[in-house]
């Protein structure tokens, strides 16, 4: 890498300087291309040069900080993997409940519209009772979903506490 970036740096630098010295008008595009190539290849050359001196205290401190940051990020990553697994299981197990709630909400549309325009007090009471019954059904389904969520969270917490590995689903 060092040899390649050294070649690119010096050849581009020499050609750029020769062009500047020999041509009366140099287009802006030459500068827009040559200068970044010179800078990037110079930095790459500098960074890829072999070093024989031992790391200093600043390098050691930076390495320690980066190592600790890497450890912290690994822990965050593991926590997010468990969280995603929990959400995946909850979504999988509550999908039929969500479908039932959606079906009830669709059935509620007609009585809600009829209630809006109804003037007969008897029919209003009947529509309100029908809507209240549907809302109660939704509430019961929501409480079933909450029980499922609680059970999944407890299961995930136990698995995590026992140090089990996640069974990561394969990418499709």
Order of alpha helices (4+ residues) and beta strands (2+ residues): alpha-alpha-alpha-alpha
